[in-house]
Structure formats: structure tokens, C-alpha cells
Amino acid sequence: MTIHQTDNTGSLHAVAVLGANGHTGRFVVAELLRRGLKPIAIGRSAGRLAEAGFPERGVECREAAIEDDVALDRALAGAAAVINCAGPFMDTADAVVRAALRAGIHYLDVTAEQPSAQAIFDRHEVAAREAGVAVIPAMGFYGGLADLLVAALMDEWQHADTIEIRVALDSWLPTKGTRMTGEKNTAQRLAVSGGELRPVHRPPAEKVSVLPAPFGRQTFVELPFSEVPLIARRVRTRELHSFLSTTALRDVRDPSTPLPQAVDETGRSAQRFAVEVIATQGDLRRRILAQGQDIYAVTAPIICEAAQRILSGDIRDTGAKPPAAIFHAASFLDALGPNLSVETSISTKTPWIIGTAP
């Protein structure tokens, strides 16, 4: 197996960011700069890239459209990896992965879309492995974070009886990209039931759980994102279900909910999140809880940590694979310490689940 690697920091190597002028893309460019990496900002419009202030920060800007293979190839020239922040990923991911493979560079994206993540695995695993590059979909808050939390939680376990993921947001002020993706993503959502990927039951299940402040007692509805195809690809479990707090769901479904509002110099919103994962095996129950601020902003350190590890050769495998198949999960989560607090507990089965909502 060939693993493309660079020096120990990756500081001299360029990382292309597609959709750099979008909300998440700007966080990613800023994080790459903070880490000493060299971002290349790519977008459809040179004017919008300039409006984002990239030239003033010494960031090279390149114009390219997803539909133009020649322009994409030109935009990726000289990069060691590409981070795709341009959703909906059902429309962009395949073209950018193919361009990355033509260039022989690594690919990462931040999709929350199950069909996009699954398609990347199905279509590009062989080519990525033969090229010796990592192709990682959903390397962000939705998808990758839960995959890493599950891997760290299970540790030496070879399988789990059940895995439940609960995502609590105290609010969800969606970006334009989130709204656009939600309108286009009409695919049936999948969970693991009886050991197989199956459509989520209708109506979806509801659960109630108690989380630390500021959340307290929360009602959750089953609404899986890209974490399911990631986890299901590498973990044996009879049941895998993912839930979103009804507070977040109400906000994101309300067309009058405003855009995210910055509350600090980094551009983060005041939004708080908690991701709780519970895995069971026989009479044992393991729980891990991650908390932080702003799901869009925290995606940047997650995906940039992944890019930096890839560039330094700190990876376990190549090919089109979930994050936890490429990285050591516990070490990766430790590195996110300034942006993410994580705590774990192990016990016999006790009622963390307070009950089923009426």
C-alpha cells in the first residue's frame, strides 16, 4: 500500500478548498491558515472569493465550476488535498472526487447526505486504494464526528448489540447551503435494523434523554444523517439509530429562522451542541458525550485535523473509507480538545433513556 505523505507538519503543502466563500468554507480556510497550511480558495465566482477577503490574507483564489472538468483540474493543480465544502454534495462530490483522483490527491468533504457518502464508497474505493490516496466523505460535524465517537467508545469491542446517537442543538440557524440541501435531499433515510440498512420507520421513533446544561431534558426524533453509512460500513451491530433534538428540527424546518449570527471574532454563533453516543453489548453499556459551540464552525477543526494528519502520513489506511478506518479515533478526538469536550462512562445497563415520548 502506498500512502502519500509529506513532512511532519504539512505546513508547506497546499490544500484546495472548494466552496471556500461559503459559510463553512470560510471557517475551513481560516483554520488551515491557523495551522500553517496553505489554502487555495476555489469558487464559481472570483468576485465572491475576493469579497470573502481571501486576497488580503494572502490566500490564492481560483475560479472553477463543478461541471467543467478542465477548470477543476486546473484549480486543483499543485494541491496535496482538496476539501469540498460545496453542497449539495449529491451534485458536487462525484465530480470533485474524480478530479482528485485524476490529480492523485486526497479528498475530504463535509456532507451530511447519506446518498452522497454511500455513493463515494461504492464508486471510488478501488480507484482511491489503487492511487494510494484517502477519500473521506462526511469528515465534519455530521458524519465524521459520530463515526469517531463510536470508534473511541467501542475500543476493543468487535461488535455492538445496539448503538444510539443523539444530537442536541439548543438552536439551529441554518445556512443557505443547509436549506438548499434540505430541499433537494428527498432520499429515504436509512438506519441499521436487524443487522441491515433499512429505511427509518414511519412515523420515526421518539426518545427522551437528559443531557448536561444547557440542554436538560430533551426530546429526540429519529433523523439519521451521513453518520449511518459511515458507521455501518465498518461496525457490526444489530441496531444503529440516530436522533436529532426536536428543538433543532423545529428551527431548521421553519422558513423564518434566520441565518447564523456571529458572536465572536472567529465568526462563531452562540449555538451549543451535544452529541451523545450509547453502545451496548450484553449487560454492558458505554456512553460518550461530546459538547461544543457552533456545528458549522467546529467542522473546520475536524476536517483540517484530518487533512493535516493525512499530509503528515499519520493514517492507518487509504481508499474511500470512513474517518475511523483512516485515523486512530481516540487520538483524533484528543487533538480536538480546544474545540470539543469529550467524556465517557461504562456501566451495566441503567436507565439513561428516560422514556419514549408520547
Short mmCIF file of the C-alpha atoms (twelve columns), coordinates in Angstrom:
data_MODEL
# 
_entry.id   MODEL 
# 
loop_
_atom_site.group_PDB 
_atom_site.id 
_atom_site.type_symbol 
_atom_site.label_atom_id 
_atom_site.label_alt_id 
_atom_site.label_comp_id 
_atom_site.label_asym_id 
_atom_site.label_seq_id 
_atom_site.Cartn_x 
_atom_site.Cartn_y 
_atom_site.Cartn_z 
_atom_site.pdbx_PDB_model_num 
ATOM 1   C CA . MET A 1   0.000   0.000  0.000   1 
ATOM 2   C CA . THR A 2   1.290   3.458  -0.944  1 
ATOM 3   C CA . ILE A 3   0.495   6.320  1.426   1 
ATOM 4   C CA . HIS A 4   1.192   9.759  0.014   1 
ATOM 5   C CA . GLN A 5   2.857   11.738 2.785   1 
ATOM 6   C CA . THR A 6   4.727   14.970 3.357   1 
ATOM 7   C CA . ASP A 7   6.803   16.431 6.151   1 
ATOM 8   C CA . ASN A 8   5.717   16.082 9.782   1 
ATOM 9   C CA . THR A 9   3.546   19.204 9.805   1 
ATOM 10  C CA . GLY A 10  2.297   19.536 6.251   1 
ATOM 11  C CA . SER A 11  2.948   23.278 6.653   1 
ATOM 12  C CA . LEU A 12  4.404   23.772 3.164   1 
ATOM 13  C CA . HIS A 13  1.668   21.938 1.325   1 
ATOM 14  C CA . ALA A 14  -1.419  23.373 -0.326  1 
ATOM 15  C CA . VAL A 15  -4.966  22.297 0.454   1 
ATOM 16  C CA . ALA A 16  -7.619  23.299 -2.052  1 
ATOM 17  C CA . VAL A 17  -10.978 24.355 -0.565  1 
ATOM 18  C CA . LEU A 18  -13.918 24.100 -2.930  1 
ATOM 19  C CA . GLY A 19  -16.788 26.374 -1.950  1 
ATOM 20  C CA . ALA A 20  -14.344 28.475 0.047   1 
ATOM 21  C CA . ASN A 21  -16.550 31.564 0.069   1 
ATOM 22  C CA . GLY A 22  -19.465 29.697 1.682   1 
ATOM 23  C CA . HIS A 23  -20.218 29.772 5.406   1 
ATOM 24  C CA . THR A 24  -18.368 26.558 6.299   1 
ATOM 25  C CA . GLY A 25  -15.700 27.130 3.643   1 
ATOM 26  C CA . ARG A 26  -14.618 30.393 5.290   1 
ATOM 27  C CA . PHE A 27  -14.161 28.625 8.623   1 
ATOM 28  C CA . VAL A 28  -12.085 25.943 6.862   1 
ATOM 29  C CA . VAL A 29  -9.809  28.458 5.127   1 
ATOM 30  C CA . ALA A 30  -9.248  30.289 8.422   1 
ATOM 31  C CA . GLU A 31  -8.432  27.030 10.224  1 
ATOM 32  C CA . LEU A 32  -5.961  25.949 7.551   1 
ATOM 33  C CA . LEU A 33  -4.188  29.307 7.895   1 
ATOM 34  C CA . ARG A 34  -4.144  28.950 11.685  1 
ATOM 35  C CA . ARG A 35  -2.462  25.561 11.325  1 
ATOM 36  C CA . GLY A 36  0.215   26.861 8.981   1 
ATOM 37  C CA . LEU A 37  -1.233  25.110 5.957   1 
ATOM 38  C CA . LYS A 38  -1.617  26.830 2.589   1 
ATOM 39  C CA . PRO A 39  -5.249  27.068 1.456   1 
ATOM 40  C CA . ILE A 40  -6.235  27.566 -2.176  1 
ATOM 41  C CA . ALA A 41  -9.707  29.116 -2.273  1 
ATOM 42  C CA . ILE A 42  -11.844 27.788 -5.139  1 
ATOM 43  C CA . GLY A 43  -15.293 29.013 -6.128  1 
ATOM 44  C CA . ARG A 44  -17.544 29.672 -9.082  1 
ATOM 45  C CA . SER A 45  -17.005 33.425 -8.882  1 
ATOM 46  C CA . ALA A 46  -13.670 35.201 -8.498  1 
ATOM 47  C CA . GLY A 47  -15.605 38.249 -7.322  1 
ATOM 48  C CA . ARG A 48  -17.206 36.384 -4.441  1 
ATOM 49  C CA . LEU A 49  -13.856 34.921 -3.428  1 
ATOM 50  C CA . ALA A 50  -12.455 38.452 -3.333  1 
ATOM 51  C CA . GLU A 51  -15.443 39.658 -1.298  1 
ATOM 52  C CA . ALA A 52  -14.620 36.969 1.279   1 
ATOM 53  C CA . GLY A 53  -11.321 38.785 1.923   1 
ATOM 54  C CA . PHE A 54  -9.040  35.967 0.830   1 
ATOM 55  C CA . PRO A 55  -6.580  38.049 -1.248  1 
ATOM 56  C CA . GLU A 56  -5.958  40.370 1.722   1 
ATOM 57  C CA . ARG A 57  -4.895  37.338 3.773   1 
ATOM 58  C CA . GLY A 58  -2.561  36.083 1.065   1 
ATOM 59  C CA . VAL A 59  -4.859  33.229 0.024   1 
ATOM 60  C CA . GLU A 60  -4.622  32.257 -3.626  1 
ATOM 61  C CA . CYS A 61  -8.020  32.273 -5.348  1 
ATOM 62  C CA . ARG A 62  -9.023  30.155 -8.325  1 
ATOM 63  C CA . GLU A 63  -12.276 30.071 -10.268 1 
ATOM 64  C CA . ALA A 64  -13.874 26.783 -11.322 1 
ATOM 65  C CA . ALA A 65  -17.300 25.293 -11.919 1 
ATOM 66  C CA . ILE A 66  -18.171 21.740 -10.911 1 
ATOM 67  C CA . GLU A 67  -19.395 20.977 -14.431 1 
ATOM 68  C CA . ASP A 68  -16.060 21.930 -16.040 1 
ATOM 69  C CA . ASP A 69  -13.500 19.108 -15.678 1 
ATOM 70  C CA . VAL A 70  -10.742 21.168 -17.285 1 
ATOM 71  C CA . ALA A 71  -11.303 24.079 -14.909 1 
ATOM 72  C CA . LEU A 72  -11.447 21.731 -11.916 1 
ATOM 73  C CA . ASP A 73  -8.177  20.089 -12.918 1 
ATOM 74  C CA . ARG A 74  -6.567  23.489 -13.295 1 
ATOM 75  C CA . ALA A 75  -7.920  24.658 -9.926  1 
ATOM 76  C CA . LEU A 76  -6.523  21.601 -8.122  1 
ATOM 77  C CA . ALA A 77  -3.056  21.870 -9.681  1 
ATOM 78  C CA . GLY A 78  -0.340  21.919 -7.027  1 
ATOM 79  C CA . ALA A 79  -2.628  20.919 -4.170  1 
ATOM 80  C CA . ALA A 80  -1.902  17.902 -1.972  1 
ATOM 81  C CA . ALA A 81  -5.542  17.513 -0.927  1 
ATOM 82  C CA . VAL A 82  -8.947  19.003 -1.619  1 
ATOM 83  C CA . ILE A 83  -11.648 19.796 0.937   1 
ATOM 84  C CA . ASN A 84  -15.070 20.020 -0.687  1 
ATOM 85  C CA . CYS A 85  -17.421 22.411 1.137   1 
ATOM 86  C CA . ALA A 86  -19.680 22.989 -1.885  1 
ATOM 87  C CA . GLY A 87  -23.019 21.323 -1.364  1 
ATOM 88  C CA . PRO A 88  -25.428 19.844 -2.128  1 
ATOM 89  C CA . PHE A 89  -22.906 17.031 -2.340  1 
ATOM 90  C CA . MET A 90  -25.228 14.881 -4.412  1 
ATOM 91  C CA . ASP A 91  -24.445 17.447 -7.118  1 
ATOM 92  C CA . THR A 92  -20.735 18.052 -6.469  1 
ATOM 93  C CA . ALA A 93  -18.999 15.157 -4.723  1 
ATOM 94  C CA . ASP A 94  -18.622 12.722 -7.611  1 
ATOM 95  C CA . ALA A 95  -17.096 15.308 -9.959  1 
ATOM 96  C CA . VAL A 96  -14.641 16.544 -7.320  1 
ATOM 97  C CA . VAL A 97  -13.613 13.029 -6.266  1 
ATOM 98  C CA . ARG A 98  -12.926 12.169 -9.902  1 
ATOM 99  C CA . ALA A 99  -10.852 15.347 -10.277 1 
ATOM 100 C CA . ALA A 100 -8.922  14.498 -7.108  1 
ATOM 101 C CA . LEU A 101 -8.198  11.009 -8.408  1 
ATOM 102 C CA . ARG A 102 -7.014  12.423 -11.737 1 
ATOM 103 C CA . ALA A 103 -4.668  14.684 -9.792  1 
ATOM 104 C CA . GLY A 104 -3.583  11.882 -7.426  1 
ATOM 105 C CA . ILE A 105 -4.534  13.882 -4.321  1 
ATOM 106 C CA . HIS A 106 -6.605  13.240 -1.200  1 
ATOM 107 C CA . TYR A 107 -10.297 14.157 -0.986  1 
ATOM 108 C CA . LEU A 108 -12.432 15.136 2.014   1 
ATOM 109 C CA . ASP A 109 -15.887 16.664 2.255   1 
ATOM 110 C CA . VAL A 110 -18.460 17.731 4.853   1 
ATOM 111 C CA . THR A 111 -21.610 16.097 3.535   1 
ATOM 112 C CA . ALA A 112 -24.491 15.265 5.833   1 
ATOM 113 C CA . GLU A 113 -26.234 13.481 2.940   1 
ATOM 114 C CA . GLN A 114 -26.453 9.698  3.232   1 
ATOM 115 C CA . PRO A 115 -26.718 9.036  -0.540  1 
ATOM 116 C CA . SER A 116 -23.619 11.103 -1.298  1 
ATOM 117 C CA . ALA A 117 -21.443 9.370  1.290   1 
ATOM 118 C CA . GLN A 118 -22.639 5.922  0.221   1 
ATOM 119 C CA . ALA A 119 -22.048 6.694  -3.464  1 
ATOM 120 C CA . ILE A 120 -18.458 7.760  -2.792  1 
ATOM 121 C CA . PHE A 121 -17.732 4.447  -1.059  1 
ATOM 122 C CA . ASP A 122 -19.418 2.396  -3.753  1 
ATOM 123 C CA . ARG A 123 -17.936 4.182  -6.763  1 
ATOM 124 C CA . HIS A 124 -14.434 5.155  -5.730  1 
ATOM 125 C CA . GLU A 125 -12.982 2.680  -3.197  1 
ATOM 126 C CA . VAL A 126 -10.986 0.671  -5.734  1 
ATOM 127 C CA . ALA A 127 -9.611  3.684  -7.629  1 
ATOM 128 C CA . ALA A 128 -8.691  5.522  -4.417  1 
ATOM 129 C CA . ARG A 129 -6.925  2.484  -2.981  1 
ATOM 130 C CA . GLU A 130 -5.001  1.916  -6.202  1 
ATOM 131 C CA . ALA A 131 -3.998  5.592  -6.260  1 
ATOM 132 C CA . GLY A 132 -2.804  5.416  -2.652  1 
ATOM 133 C CA . VAL A 133 -4.958  8.350  -1.555  1 
ATOM 134 C CA . ALA A 134 -7.570  8.824  1.149   1 
ATOM 135 C CA . VAL A 135 -11.105 9.683  0.044   1 
ATOM 136 C CA . ILE A 136 -13.212 10.545 3.080   1 
ATOM 137 C CA . PRO A 137 -16.791 11.785 2.802   1 
ATOM 138 C CA . ALA A 138 -18.629 13.421 5.730   1 
ATOM 139 C CA . MET A 139 -15.497 14.484 7.608   1 
ATOM 140 C CA . GLY A 140 -17.379 17.101 9.628   1 
ATOM 141 C CA . PHE A 141 -19.852 17.577 12.458  1 
ATOM 142 C CA . TYR A 142 -22.452 15.399 10.758  1 
ATOM 143 C CA . GLY A 143 -20.984 12.031 9.880   1 
ATOM 144 C CA . GLY A 144 -17.324 12.019 10.837  1 
ATOM 145 C CA . LEU A 145 -17.646 13.178 14.446  1 
ATOM 146 C CA . ALA A 146 -20.151 10.453 15.330  1 
ATOM 147 C CA . ASP A 147 -18.075 7.839  13.491  1 
ATOM 148 C CA . LEU A 148 -15.004 8.758  15.551  1 
ATOM 149 C CA . LEU A 149 -17.013 8.852  18.795  1 
ATOM 150 C CA . VAL A 150 -18.404 5.372  18.137  1 
ATOM 151 C CA . ALA A 151 -14.929 4.004  17.371  1 
ATOM 152 C CA . ALA A 152 -13.417 5.522  20.512  1 
ATOM 153 C CA . LEU A 153 -16.335 4.279  22.617  1 
ATOM 154 C CA . MET A 154 -16.247 0.699  21.337  1 
ATOM 155 C CA . ASP A 155 -12.443 0.459  21.646  1 
ATOM 156 C CA . GLU A 156 -11.705 -3.296 21.842  1 
ATOM 157 C CA . TRP A 157 -15.295 -4.355 21.162  1 
ATOM 158 C CA . GLN A 158 -15.576 -6.206 17.859  1 
ATOM 159 C CA . HIS A 159 -19.324 -5.667 17.678  1 
ATOM 160 C CA . ALA A 160 -22.191 -3.968 19.479  1 
ATOM 161 C CA . ASP A 161 -25.741 -5.089 20.107  1 
ATOM 162 C CA . THR A 162 -27.096 -1.558 19.760  1 
ATOM 163 C CA . ILE A 163 -25.726 1.905  19.016  1 
ATOM 164 C CA . GLU A 164 -27.752 5.077  19.520  1 
ATOM 165 C CA . ILE A 165 -26.608 8.583  18.584  1 
ATOM 166 C CA . ARG A 166 -28.434 11.650 19.887  1 
ATOM 167 C CA . VAL A 167 -27.613 15.102 18.571  1 
ATOM 168 C CA . ALA A 168 -28.905 18.004 20.667  1 
ATOM 169 C CA . LEU A 169 -28.693 21.602 19.439  1 
ATOM 170 C CA . ASP A 170 -30.006 24.450 21.570  1 
ATOM 171 C CA . SER A 171 -30.914 26.151 18.267  1 
ATOM 172 C CA . TRP A 172 -30.253 25.627 14.577  1 
ATOM 173 C CA . LEU A 173 -29.904 28.748 12.454  1 
ATOM 174 C CA . PRO A 174 -29.358 27.092 9.069   1 
ATOM 175 C CA . THR A 175 -27.155 28.452 6.305   1 
ATOM 176 C CA . LYS A 176 -28.396 28.914 2.758   1 
ATOM 177 C CA . GLY A 177 -26.481 25.760 1.825   1 
ATOM 178 C CA . THR A 178 -28.251 23.764 4.541   1 
ATOM 179 C CA . ARG A 179 -31.626 24.918 3.286   1 
ATOM 180 C CA . MET A 180 -30.741 24.172 -0.342  1 
ATOM 181 C CA . THR A 181 -29.557 20.672 0.552   1 
ATOM 182 C CA . GLY A 182 -32.664 20.011 2.629   1 
ATOM 183 C CA . GLU A 183 -34.896 20.931 -0.303  1 
ATOM 184 C CA . LYS A 184 -33.023 18.636 -2.703  1 
ATOM 185 C CA . ASN A 185 -32.321 15.703 -0.399  1 
ATOM 186 C CA . THR A 186 -35.572 13.766 -0.610  1 
ATOM 187 C CA . ALA A 187 -33.954 10.320 -0.372  1 
ATOM 188 C CA . GLN A 188 -35.350 7.878  2.170   1 
ATOM 189 C CA . ARG A 189 -33.202 7.937  5.302   1 
ATOM 190 C CA . LEU A 190 -31.590 4.719  6.433   1 
ATOM 191 C CA . ALA A 191 -30.773 3.158  9.801   1 
ATOM 192 C CA . VAL A 192 -29.496 -0.289 10.767  1 
ATOM 193 C CA . SER A 193 -32.255 -2.611 11.928  1 
ATOM 194 C CA . GLY A 194 -31.819 -6.332 12.363  1 
ATOM 195 C CA . GLY A 195 -28.225 -6.006 11.205  1 
ATOM 196 C CA . GLU A 196 -29.120 -4.476 7.824   1 
ATOM 197 C CA . LEU A 197 -29.533 -0.992 6.384   1 
ATOM 198 C CA . ARG A 198 -33.260 -0.316 6.211   1 
ATOM 199 C CA . PRO A 199 -35.496 2.723  5.805   1 
ATOM 200 C CA . VAL A 200 -36.335 4.551  9.027   1 
ATOM 201 C CA . HIS A 201 -39.760 3.567  10.360  1 
ATOM 202 C CA . ARG A 202 -42.684 5.923  9.731   1 
ATOM 203 C CA . PRO A 203 -43.572 7.699  11.864  1 
ATOM 204 C CA . PRO A 204 -39.993 7.959  13.177  1 
ATOM 205 C CA . ALA A 205 -39.308 6.879  16.747  1 
ATOM 206 C CA . GLU A 206 -39.009 9.455  19.512  1 
ATOM 207 C CA . LYS A 207 -36.891 9.210  22.654  1 
ATOM 208 C CA . VAL A 208 -36.374 11.376 25.729  1 
ATOM 209 C CA . SER A 209 -32.970 11.818 27.364  1 
ATOM 210 C CA . VAL A 210 -31.420 14.115 29.969  1 
ATOM 211 C CA . LEU A 211 -28.198 15.911 28.993  1 
ATOM 212 C CA . PRO A 212 -25.987 18.369 30.870  1 
ATOM 213 C CA . ALA A 213 -26.751 22.103 30.834  1 
ATOM 214 C CA . PRO A 214 -27.807 23.986 28.821  1 
ATOM 215 C CA . PHE A 215 -29.916 21.132 27.444  1 
ATOM 216 C CA . GLY A 216 -31.554 19.234 30.303  1 
ATOM 217 C CA . ARG A 217 -34.473 17.011 29.346  1 
ATOM 218 C CA . GLN A 218 -34.621 16.684 25.548  1 
ATOM 219 C CA . THR A 219 -36.995 15.006 23.135  1 
ATOM 220 C CA . PHE A 220 -35.353 13.434 20.091  1 
ATOM 221 C CA . VAL A 221 -36.781 12.168 16.813  1 
ATOM 222 C CA . GLU A 222 -35.058 9.576  14.641  1 
ATOM 223 C CA . LEU A 223 -33.425 11.509 11.808  1 
ATOM 224 C CA . PRO A 224 -30.141 9.944  10.666  1 
ATOM 225 C CA . PHE A 225 -27.533 11.816 8.657   1 
ATOM 226 C CA . SER A 226 -24.313 10.655 6.984   1 
ATOM 227 C CA . GLU A 227 -23.010 9.001  10.165  1 
ATOM 228 C CA . VAL A 228 -25.108 5.892  9.429   1 
ATOM 229 C CA . PRO A 229 -23.403 4.800  6.165   1 
ATOM 230 C CA . LEU A 230 -20.008 5.636  7.718   1 
ATOM 231 C CA . ILE A 231 -20.519 3.573  10.865  1 
ATOM 232 C CA . ALA A 232 -22.401 0.760  9.136   1 
ATOM 233 C CA . ARG A 233 -19.525 0.288  6.712   1 
ATOM 234 C CA . ARG A 234 -17.089 -0.767 9.436   1 
ATOM 235 C CA . VAL A 235 -19.046 -1.690 12.597  1 
ATOM 236 C CA . ARG A 236 -21.047 -4.868 13.205  1 
ATOM 237 C CA . THR A 237 -24.201 -4.030 15.130  1 
ATOM 238 C CA . ARG A 238 -27.745 -5.315 15.217  1 
ATOM 239 C CA . GLU A 239 -29.240 -1.837 15.660  1 
ATOM 240 C CA . LEU A 240 -27.899 1.610  14.746  1 
ATOM 241 C CA . HIS A 241 -30.220 4.582  15.163  1 
ATOM 242 C CA . SER A 242 -29.521 8.316  15.108  1 
ATOM 243 C CA . PHE A 243 -31.735 11.019 16.602  1 
ATOM 244 C CA . LEU A 244 -31.960 14.826 16.396  1 
ATOM 245 C CA . SER A 245 -33.457 17.046 19.083  1 
ATOM 246 C CA . THR A 246 -36.911 18.371 18.242  1 
ATOM 247 C CA . THR A 247 -35.721 21.897 19.101  1 
ATOM 248 C CA . ALA A 248 -33.189 21.742 16.252  1 
ATOM 249 C CA . LEU A 249 -35.670 20.127 13.892  1 
ATOM 250 C CA . ARG A 250 -38.267 22.824 14.560  1 
ATOM 251 C CA . ASP A 251 -35.739 25.581 13.806  1 
ATOM 252 C CA . VAL A 252 -34.384 24.074 10.606  1 
ATOM 253 C CA . ARG A 253 -37.879 23.374 9.245   1 
ATOM 254 C CA . ASP A 254 -39.097 26.909 9.950   1 
ATOM 255 C CA . PRO A 255 -38.528 29.079 6.844   1 
ATOM 256 C CA . SER A 256 -38.433 32.209 9.030   1 
ATOM 257 C CA . THR A 257 -35.439 31.014 11.102  1 
ATOM 258 C CA . PRO A 258 -32.608 33.498 10.418  1 
ATOM 259 C CA . LEU A 259 -29.068 32.793 9.228   1 
ATOM 260 C CA . PRO A 260 -26.321 32.104 11.795  1 
ATOM 261 C CA . GLN A 261 -25.221 35.239 13.667  1 
ATOM 262 C CA . ALA A 262 -21.577 35.707 14.691  1 
ATOM 263 C CA . VAL A 263 -20.940 36.381 18.387  1 
ATOM 264 C CA . ASP A 264 -17.131 36.440 18.453  1 
ATOM 265 C CA . GLU A 265 -14.159 37.462 16.325  1 
ATOM 266 C CA . THR A 266 -13.904 33.996 14.776  1 
ATOM 267 C CA . GLY A 267 -17.407 34.207 13.333  1 
ATOM 268 C CA . ARG A 268 -18.907 31.503 15.541  1 
ATOM 269 C CA . SER A 269 -22.572 31.661 16.508  1 
ATOM 270 C CA . ALA A 270 -23.762 31.178 20.086  1 
ATOM 271 C CA . GLN A 271 -25.256 27.770 19.247  1 
ATOM 272 C CA . ARG A 272 -24.316 24.944 21.614  1 
ATOM 273 C CA . PHE A 273 -24.339 21.267 20.678  1 
ATOM 274 C CA . ALA A 274 -24.077 17.906 22.392  1 
ATOM 275 C CA . VAL A 275 -23.579 14.529 20.721  1 
ATOM 276 C CA . GLU A 276 -24.343 11.536 22.924  1 
ATOM 277 C CA . VAL A 277 -23.490 8.010  21.804  1 
ATOM 278 C CA . ILE A 278 -24.585 4.922  23.719  1 
ATOM 279 C CA . ALA A 279 -23.428 1.425  22.742  1 
ATOM 280 C CA . THR A 280 -24.477 -1.821 24.390  1 
ATOM 281 C CA . GLN A 281 -23.051 -5.308 24.381  1 
ATOM 282 C CA . GLY A 282 -24.787 -7.842 26.588  1 
ATOM 283 C CA . ASP A 283 -25.165 -6.279 30.044  1 
ATOM 284 C CA . LEU A 284 -22.562 -3.574 29.394  1 
ATOM 285 C CA . ARG A 285 -23.427 -0.045 28.379  1 
ATOM 286 C CA . ARG A 286 -20.857 2.505  27.215  1 
ATOM 287 C CA . ARG A 287 -21.593 6.180  26.812  1 
ATOM 288 C CA . ILE A 288 -19.608 9.035  25.299  1 
ATOM 289 C CA . LEU A 289 -20.670 12.687 25.229  1 
ATOM 290 C CA . ALA A 290 -19.105 15.437 23.119  1 
ATOM 291 C CA . GLN A 291 -20.009 19.114 23.573  1 
ATOM 292 C CA . GLY A 292 -19.022 22.332 21.866  1 
ATOM 293 C CA . GLN A 293 -20.095 25.519 20.114  1 
ATOM 294 C CA . ASP A 294 -21.426 26.016 16.560  1 
ATOM 295 C CA . ILE A 295 -21.789 22.948 14.349  1 
ATOM 296 C CA . TYR A 296 -20.554 24.795 11.250  1 
ATOM 297 C CA . ALA A 297 -17.510 26.288 12.960  1 
ATOM 298 C CA . VAL A 298 -16.457 23.041 14.660  1 
ATOM 299 C CA . THR A 299 -16.470 21.278 11.306  1 
ATOM 300 C CA . ALA A 300 -13.352 23.285 10.382  1 
ATOM 301 C CA . PRO A 301 -11.000 21.894 13.067  1 
ATOM 302 C CA . ILE A 302 -12.405 18.404 12.484  1 
ATOM 303 C CA . ILE A 303 -11.745 18.331 8.748   1 
ATOM 304 C CA . CYS A 304 -8.498  20.317 8.968   1 
ATOM 305 C CA . GLU A 305 -7.148  17.942 11.617  1 
ATOM 306 C CA . ALA A 306 -7.927  15.144 9.162   1 
ATOM 307 C CA . ALA A 307 -6.145  16.940 6.315   1 
ATOM 308 C CA . GLN A 308 -3.099  17.651 8.455   1 
ATOM 309 C CA . ARG A 309 -2.851  14.030 9.603   1 
ATOM 310 C CA . ILE A 310 -3.126  12.818 6.021   1 
ATOM 311 C CA . LEU A 311 -0.409  15.201 4.865   1 
ATOM 312 C CA . SER A 312 1.919   14.057 7.650   1 
ATOM 313 C CA . GLY A 313 1.262   10.377 6.884   1 
ATOM 314 C CA . ASP A 314 -0.447  9.817  10.240  1 
ATOM 315 C CA . ILE A 315 -3.073  7.486  8.791   1 
ATOM 316 C CA . ARG A 316 -3.811  3.780  9.009   1 
ATOM 317 C CA . ASP A 317 -5.122  3.151  5.513   1 
ATOM 318 C CA . THR A 318 -6.038  4.681  2.176   1 
ATOM 319 C CA . GLY A 319 -9.007  4.289  -0.148  1 
ATOM 320 C CA . ALA A 320 -12.587 5.549  0.092   1 
ATOM 321 C CA . LYS A 321 -13.302 4.858  3.747   1 
ATOM 322 C CA . PRO A 322 -14.975 6.277  6.876   1 
ATOM 323 C CA . PRO A 323 -12.832 8.505  9.128   1 
ATOM 324 C CA . ALA A 324 -12.444 5.873  11.864  1 
ATOM 325 C CA . ALA A 325 -10.961 3.449  9.318   1 
ATOM 326 C CA . ILE A 326 -8.297  6.024  8.397   1 
ATOM 327 C CA . PHE A 327 -7.474  7.634  11.763  1 
ATOM 328 C CA . HIS A 328 -6.959  6.485  15.344  1 
ATOM 329 C CA . ALA A 329 -10.214 7.745  16.843  1 
ATOM 330 C CA . ALA A 330 -9.159  8.437  20.451  1 
ATOM 331 C CA . SER A 331 -6.035  10.322 19.395  1 
ATOM 332 C CA . PHE A 332 -8.009  12.317 16.831  1 
ATOM 333 C CA . LEU A 333 -10.633 13.349 19.390  1 
ATOM 334 C CA . ASP A 334 -7.926  14.317 21.887  1 
ATOM 335 C CA . ALA A 335 -6.452  16.669 19.286  1 
ATOM 336 C CA . LEU A 336 -9.791  18.476 19.053  1 
ATOM 337 C CA . GLY A 337 -9.641  19.322 22.762  1 
ATOM 338 C CA . PRO A 338 -9.742  23.120 22.433  1 
ATOM 339 C CA . ASN A 339 -12.899 22.857 20.300  1 
ATOM 340 C CA . LEU A 340 -14.594 19.807 21.792  1 
ATOM 341 C CA . SER A 341 -15.050 18.403 25.287  1 
ATOM 342 C CA . VAL A 342 -15.470 14.623 25.456  1 
ATOM 343 C CA . GLU A 343 -16.339 12.408 28.427  1 
ATOM 344 C CA . THR A 344 -17.018 8.680  28.629  1 
ATOM 345 C CA . SER A 345 -18.574 6.270  31.108  1 
ATOM 346 C CA . ILE A 346 -19.047 2.499  31.302  1 
ATOM 347 C CA . SER A 347 -21.542 0.594  33.464  1 
ATOM 348 C CA . THR A 348 -24.117 -2.135 33.496  1 
ATOM 349 C CA . LYS A 349 -27.370 -1.191 31.831  1 
ATOM 350 C CA . THR A 350 -29.010 1.705  33.675  1 
ATOM 351 C CA . PRO A 351 -31.830 3.985  32.534  1 
ATOM 352 C CA . TRP A 352 -30.019 6.758  30.664  1 
ATOM 353 C CA . ILE A 353 -33.014 6.673  28.359  1 
ATOM 354 C CA . ILE A 354 -35.750 8.292  30.449  1 
ATOM 355 C CA . GLY A 355 -38.554 7.010  28.306  1 
ATOM 356 C CA . THR A 356 -40.304 7.095  24.980  1 
ATOM 357 C CA . ALA A 357 -42.082 10.335 24.160  1 
ATOM 358 C CA . PRO A 358 -45.832 10.055 23.820  1 
# 
